[in-house]
């Protein structure tokens, strides 16, 4: 199938993925996107057959997108997932299995903005709890190796002693020397 704008032949192959008939779309940078076989003709007709891979450095995921004219002389990007779900502005397309190049309808969910924000908050809370658990596990491991809370308590007392006024420091030394004799 040729791209409607450039006329170049698209690199697509038909196949089966998880017992579903799909089309594998060859993207740039060696990536492949997956679309339902019955959805692909509409996507190719409305948006064209050639798509590119875009790599987001800030959160390190790859997704398929295509530049489109917005009708007012400007250009905008359309992601393959939004094209498959026919998402309107204000709607969010969420990938269920985490693979952003798997654009089968069974893997995509269309959410209103509020529902998307709620799910994002829940995910952030879950991620924060996981990070806290990792921190506590690392802290426990460090405590086992370094002497643990008792060593930290002694270090605090040692630091506190350095900041005591001279008369209180002398009292501490008298008390410790009296107690040790």
Secondary structure, 3 states (H helix, E strand, C coil): CECCCCCCECCEEEEEECCEEEEEEECHHHCEEEEEHHHHHHHHHHHCCCCEEEEECCCCEEEEEEEEECCCCCEEEEEHHHHHHCCCCCEEEEECCCCCCECCHHHEEEEEHHHHHHHHHHHHHHHHHHHHHHHHHHHHHHHHHHCHHHHHHHHHHHHHHHCCCHHHHHHHHHHHHHHHC
